[in-house]
Amino acid sequence: MKYETHKLCGVISSFAVGNIILSDVPVFKRVIFLIVISIFGGLGGTFPDVDAKNNNWNKIFGSIFKFRHRGKMHSLIPYIIVYLVIYNKILNNVHNHELLILYIIAISGFLIGVISHLALDIITVRGIPILYPFTKKNYSILNLRTEKHDKYISFILKMSVAIYIFNEVKKYK
Protein backbone atom coordinates (compact mmCIF):
# COMPACT_ATOMS: atom_id res chain seq x y z
CA MET A 1 0.00 0.00 0.00
CA LYS A 2 1.06 3.58 -0.52
CA TYR A 3 2.19 6.03 2.17
CA GLU A 4 -0.98 8.11 1.95
CA THR A 5 -3.25 5.06 2.33
CA HIS A 6 -1.31 3.87 5.37
CA LYS A 7 -1.42 7.32 6.96
CA LEU A 8 -5.14 7.72 6.25
CA CYS A 9 -5.93 4.28 7.65
CA GLY A 10 -3.80 4.98 10.75
CA VAL A 11 -5.66 8.22 11.41
CA ILE A 12 -9.10 6.73 10.77
CA SER A 13 -8.59 3.54 12.77
CA SER A 14 -7.07 5.33 15.78
CA PHE A 15 -9.86 7.93 15.67
CA ALA A 16 -12.49 5.19 15.52
CA VAL A 17 -11.01 3.22 18.43
CA GLY A 18 -10.47 6.45 20.39
CA ASN A 19 -14.04 7.52 19.77
CA ILE A 20 -15.29 4.24 21.26
CA ILE A 21 -12.88 4.22 24.22
CA LEU A 22 -13.38 7.91 25.04
CA SER A 23 -17.17 7.98 24.69
CA ASP A 24 -17.67 8.89 28.38
CA VAL A 25 -15.04 11.66 28.45
CA PRO A 26 -16.31 15.28 28.54
CA VAL A 27 -16.44 16.92 25.10
CA PHE A 28 -13.47 19.32 25.39
CA LYS A 29 -11.07 16.64 26.68
CA ARG A 30 -12.46 14.14 24.20
CA VAL A 31 -11.69 16.43 21.26
CA ILE A 32 -8.12 16.98 22.51
CA PHE A 33 -7.62 13.26 23.08
CA LEU A 34 -9.06 12.39 19.65
CA ILE A 35 -6.69 14.85 17.99
CA VAL A 36 -3.72 13.33 19.84
CA ILE A 37 -4.68 9.71 19.14
CA SER A 38 -5.32 10.53 15.45
CA ILE A 39 -1.97 12.30 14.97
CA PHE A 40 -0.08 9.42 16.57
CA GLY A 41 -2.24 6.94 14.64
CA GLY A 42 -1.12 8.58 11.40
CA LEU A 43 2.52 8.36 12.49
CA GLY A 44 2.11 4.72 13.51
CA GLY A 45 0.31 4.00 10.25
CA THR A 46 3.42 4.94 8.29
CA PHE A 47 6.14 3.78 10.69
CA PRO A 48 6.53 0.11 9.63
CA ASP A 49 7.77 1.34 6.23
CA VAL A 50 10.74 3.03 7.91
CA ASP A 51 12.77 0.16 6.45
CA ALA A 52 11.81 1.08 2.87
CA LYS A 53 14.39 3.02 0.86
CA ASN A 54 12.11 5.77 -0.44
CA ASN A 55 9.86 6.77 2.44
CA ASN A 56 9.10 9.97 4.28
CA TRP A 57 10.72 8.78 7.53
CA ASN A 58 14.08 8.41 5.78
CA LYS A 59 13.67 11.81 4.14
CA ILE A 60 13.37 13.37 7.60
CA PHE A 61 15.73 11.27 9.73
CA GLY A 62 17.97 9.57 7.19
CA SER A 63 18.13 5.80 6.80
CA ILE A 64 17.75 4.80 10.45
CA PHE A 65 16.76 1.16 9.93
CA LYS A 66 18.78 -1.05 7.64
CA PHE A 67 16.37 -4.00 7.53
CA ARG A 68 14.88 -5.70 4.52
CA HIS A 69 11.58 -4.03 3.62
CA ARG A 70 8.58 -5.95 4.92
CA GLY A 71 10.86 -7.84 7.25
CA LYS A 72 11.35 -7.19 10.97
CA MET A 73 9.42 -3.92 10.94
CA HIS A 74 6.31 -5.72 9.67
CA SER A 75 5.94 -8.06 12.62
CA LEU A 76 3.46 -7.31 15.37
CA ILE A 77 5.48 -8.89 18.20
CA PRO A 78 8.27 -6.24 18.54
CA TYR A 79 5.69 -3.44 18.60
CA ILE A 80 3.69 -5.11 21.37
CA ILE A 81 6.85 -5.62 23.45
CA VAL A 82 7.97 -2.00 22.96
CA TYR A 83 4.42 -0.77 23.72
CA LEU A 84 4.32 -2.72 26.99
CA VAL A 85 7.78 -1.46 28.04
CA ILE A 86 6.90 2.17 27.28
CA TYR A 87 3.46 1.80 28.90
CA ASN A 88 5.09 0.40 32.04
CA LYS A 89 7.69 3.22 32.13
CA ILE A 90 4.96 5.84 31.77
CA LEU A 91 2.82 4.27 34.51
CA ASN A 92 5.76 4.19 36.91
CA ASN A 93 7.25 7.61 36.15
CA VAL A 94 4.42 10.02 35.30
CA HIS A 95 2.51 11.19 38.34
CA ASN A 96 0.31 13.86 36.76
CA HIS A 97 -2.97 12.07 35.97
CA GLU A 98 -3.89 14.19 32.91
CA LEU A 99 -0.40 13.88 31.44
CA LEU A 100 -0.42 10.13 32.09
CA ILE A 101 -3.67 9.75 30.16
CA LEU A 102 -2.32 11.89 27.29
CA TYR A 103 0.84 9.76 27.02
CA ILE A 104 -1.13 6.52 27.08
CA ILE A 105 -3.49 7.84 24.40
CA ALA A 106 -0.51 8.88 22.24
CA ILE A 107 1.30 5.53 22.42
CA SER A 108 -1.99 3.68 21.96
CA GLY A 109 -2.73 5.74 18.85
CA PHE A 110 0.72 4.89 17.50
CA LEU A 111 0.17 1.15 18.11
CA ILE A 112 -3.29 1.28 16.52
CA GLY A 113 -1.72 2.98 13.48
CA VAL A 114 0.96 0.27 13.27
CA ILE A 115 -1.72 -2.43 13.49
CA SER A 116 -3.69 -0.74 10.70
CA HIS A 117 -0.54 -0.69 8.56
CA LEU A 118 0.09 -4.38 9.14
CA ALA A 119 -3.58 -5.14 8.44
CA LEU A 120 -3.36 -3.37 5.07
CA ASP A 121 -0.12 -5.12 4.12
CA ILE A 122 -1.31 -8.59 5.15
CA ILE A 123 -4.13 -8.36 2.58
CA THR A 124 -1.66 -7.90 -0.28
CA VAL A 125 -0.20 -10.67 -2.44
CA ARG A 126 3.22 -10.29 -0.84
CA GLY A 127 1.93 -10.46 2.74
CA ILE A 128 4.03 -9.85 5.84
CA PRO A 129 6.02 -11.89 8.39
CA ILE A 130 3.51 -11.07 11.15
CA LEU A 131 4.97 -13.72 13.52
CA TYR A 132 8.63 -12.78 13.13
CA PRO A 133 10.96 -13.69 15.00
CA PHE A 134 9.20 -17.04 15.46
CA THR A 135 8.97 -17.53 11.71
CA LYS A 136 10.10 -15.55 8.66
CA LYS A 137 7.17 -16.84 6.63
CA ASN A 138 5.04 -14.15 4.97
CA TYR A 139 1.32 -14.46 5.64
CA SER A 140 -1.30 -13.08 3.26
CA ILE A 141 -5.06 -13.09 3.77
CA LEU A 142 -6.14 -11.75 0.37
CA ASN A 143 -4.35 -11.29 -2.92
CA LEU A 144 -4.73 -7.56 -3.44
CA ARG A 145 -2.12 -5.70 -5.46
CA THR A 146 -1.07 -2.23 -4.33
CA GLU A 147 -0.89 -0.77 -7.82
CA LYS A 148 -4.33 -2.16 -8.67
CA HIS A 149 -6.33 -1.96 -5.40
CA ASP A 150 -4.76 0.90 -3.40
CA LYS A 151 -7.12 3.53 -4.85
CA TYR A 152 -10.17 1.38 -3.99
CA ILE A 153 -9.07 0.89 -0.39
CA SER A 154 -8.36 4.61 -0.08
CA PHE A 155 -11.82 5.36 -1.51
CA ILE A 156 -13.49 2.97 0.96
CA LEU A 157 -11.63 4.60 3.86
CA LYS A 158 -12.67 8.08 2.74
CA MET A 159 -16.28 7.01 2.25
CA SER A 160 -16.29 5.47 5.73
CA VAL A 161 -15.21 8.82 7.16
CA ALA A 162 -17.86 10.67 5.15
CA ILE A 163 -20.61 8.30 6.32
CA TYR A 164 -19.42 8.59 9.92
CA ILE A 165 -19.40 12.40 9.79
CA PHE A 166 -22.82 12.44 8.12
CA ASN A 167 -24.26 10.23 10.89
CA GLU A 168 -22.64 12.36 13.62
CA VAL A 169 -24.02 15.59 12.11
CA LYS A 170 -27.47 14.00 11.83
CA LYS A 171 -27.45 13.34 15.60
CA TYR A 172 -27.27 17.05 16.37
CA LYS A 173 -30.06 18.22 14.05
C-alpha positions as CSV (number, residue, x, y, z in Angstrom):
1,M,0.0,0.0,0.0
2,K,1.1,3.6,-0.5
3,Y,2.2,6.0,2.2
4,E,-1.0,8.1,1.9
5,T,-3.2,5.1,2.3
6,H,-1.3,3.9,5.4
7,K,-1.4,7.3,7.0
8,L,-5.1,7.7,6.2
9,C,-5.9,4.3,7.7
10,G,-3.8,5.0,10.8
11,V,-5.7,8.2,11.4
12,I,-9.1,6.7,10.8
13,S,-8.6,3.5,12.8
14,S,-7.1,5.3,15.8
15,F,-9.9,7.9,15.7
16,A,-12.5,5.2,15.5
17,V,-11.0,3.2,18.4
18,G,-10.5,6.4,20.4
19,N,-14.0,7.5,19.8
20,I,-15.3,4.2,21.3
21,I,-12.9,4.2,24.2
22,L,-13.4,7.9,25.0
23,S,-17.2,8.0,24.7
24,D,-17.7,8.9,28.4
25,V,-15.0,11.7,28.4
26,P,-16.3,15.3,28.5
27,V,-16.4,16.9,25.1
28,F,-13.5,19.3,25.4
29,K,-11.1,16.6,26.7
30,R,-12.5,14.1,24.2
31,V,-11.7,16.4,21.3
32,I,-8.1,17.0,22.5
33,F,-7.6,13.3,23.1
34,L,-9.1,12.4,19.7
35,I,-6.7,14.8,18.0
36,V,-3.7,13.3,19.8
37,I,-4.7,9.7,19.1
38,S,-5.3,10.5,15.5
39,I,-2.0,12.3,15.0
40,F,-0.1,9.4,16.6
41,G,-2.2,6.9,14.6
42,G,-1.1,8.6,11.4
43,L,2.5,8.4,12.5
44,G,2.1,4.7,13.5
45,G,0.3,4.0,10.3
46,T,3.4,4.9,8.3
47,F,6.1,3.8,10.7
48,P,6.5,0.1,9.6
49,D,7.8,1.3,6.2
50,V,10.7,3.0,7.9
51,D,12.8,0.2,6.5
52,A,11.8,1.1,2.9
53,K,14.4,3.0,0.9
54,N,12.1,5.8,-0.4
55,N,9.9,6.8,2.4
56,N,9.1,10.0,4.3
57,W,10.7,8.8,7.5
58,N,14.1,8.4,5.8
59,K,13.7,11.8,4.1
60,I,13.4,13.4,7.6
61,F,15.7,11.3,9.7
62,G,18.0,9.6,7.2
63,S,18.1,5.8,6.8
64,I,17.7,4.8,10.5
65,F,16.8,1.2,9.9
66,K,18.8,-1.1,7.6
67,F,16.4,-4.0,7.5
68,R,14.9,-5.7,4.5
69,H,11.6,-4.0,3.6
70,R,8.6,-5.9,4.9
71,G,10.9,-7.8,7.3
72,K,11.3,-7.2,11.0
73,M,9.4,-3.9,10.9
74,H,6.3,-5.7,9.7
75,S,5.9,-8.1,12.6
76,L,3.5,-7.3,15.4
77,I,5.5,-8.9,18.2
78,P,8.3,-6.2,18.5
79,Y,5.7,-3.4,18.6
80,I,3.7,-5.1,21.4
81,I,6.8,-5.6,23.4
82,V,8.0,-2.0,23.0
83,Y,4.4,-0.8,23.7
84,L,4.3,-2.7,27.0
85,V,7.8,-1.5,28.0
86,I,6.9,2.2,27.3
87,Y,3.5,1.8,28.9
88,N,5.1,0.4,32.0
89,K,7.7,3.2,32.1
90,I,5.0,5.8,31.8
91,L,2.8,4.3,34.5
92,N,5.8,4.2,36.9
93,N,7.2,7.6,36.2
94,V,4.4,10.0,35.3
95,H,2.5,11.2,38.3
96,N,0.3,13.9,36.8
97,H,-3.0,12.1,36.0
98,E,-3.9,14.2,32.9
99,L,-0.4,13.9,31.4
100,L,-0.4,10.1,32.1
101,I,-3.7,9.8,30.2
102,L,-2.3,11.9,27.3
103,Y,0.8,9.8,27.0
104,I,-1.1,6.5,27.1
105,I,-3.5,7.8,24.4
106,A,-0.5,8.9,22.2
107,I,1.3,5.5,22.4
108,S,-2.0,3.7,22.0
109,G,-2.7,5.7,18.8
110,F,0.7,4.9,17.5
111,L,0.2,1.2,18.1
112,I,-3.3,1.3,16.5
113,G,-1.7,3.0,13.5
114,V,1.0,0.3,13.3
115,I,-1.7,-2.4,13.5
116,S,-3.7,-0.7,10.7
117,H,-0.5,-0.7,8.6
118,L,0.1,-4.4,9.1
119,A,-3.6,-5.1,8.4
120,L,-3.4,-3.4,5.1
121,D,-0.1,-5.1,4.1
122,I,-1.3,-8.6,5.1
123,I,-4.1,-8.4,2.6
124,T,-1.7,-7.9,-0.3
125,V,-0.2,-10.7,-2.4
126,R,3.2,-10.3,-0.8
127,G,1.9,-10.5,2.7
128,I,4.0,-9.9,5.8
129,P,6.0,-11.9,8.4
130,I,3.5,-11.1,11.1
131,L,5.0,-13.7,13.5
132,Y,8.6,-12.8,13.1
133,P,11.0,-13.7,15.0
134,F,9.2,-17.0,15.5
135,T,9.0,-17.5,11.7
136,K,10.1,-15.5,8.7
137,K,7.2,-16.8,6.6
138,N,5.0,-14.1,5.0
139,Y,1.3,-14.5,5.6
140,S,-1.3,-13.1,3.3
141,I,-5.1,-13.1,3.8
142,L,-6.1,-11.7,0.4
143,N,-4.4,-11.3,-2.9
144,L,-4.7,-7.6,-3.4
145,R,-2.1,-5.7,-5.5
146,T,-1.1,-2.2,-4.3
147,E,-0.9,-0.8,-7.8
148,K,-4.3,-2.2,-8.7
149,H,-6.3,-2.0,-5.4
150,D,-4.8,0.9,-3.4
151,K,-7.1,3.5,-4.8
152,Y,-10.2,1.4,-4.0
153,I,-9.1,0.9,-0.4
154,S,-8.4,4.6,-0.1
155,F,-11.8,5.4,-1.5
156,I,-13.5,3.0,1.0
157,L,-11.6,4.6,3.9
158,K,-12.7,8.1,2.7
159,M,-16.3,7.0,2.2
160,S,-16.3,5.5,5.7
161,V,-15.2,8.8,7.2
162,A,-17.9,10.7,5.2
163,I,-20.6,8.3,6.3
164,Y,-19.4,8.6,9.9
165,I,-19.4,12.4,9.8
166,F,-22.8,12.4,8.1
167,N,-24.3,10.2,10.9
168,E,-22.6,12.4,13.6
169,V,-24.0,15.6,12.1
170,K,-27.5,14.0,11.8
171,K,-27.4,13.3,15.6
172,Y,-27.3,17.1,16.4
173,K,-30.1,18.2,14.0
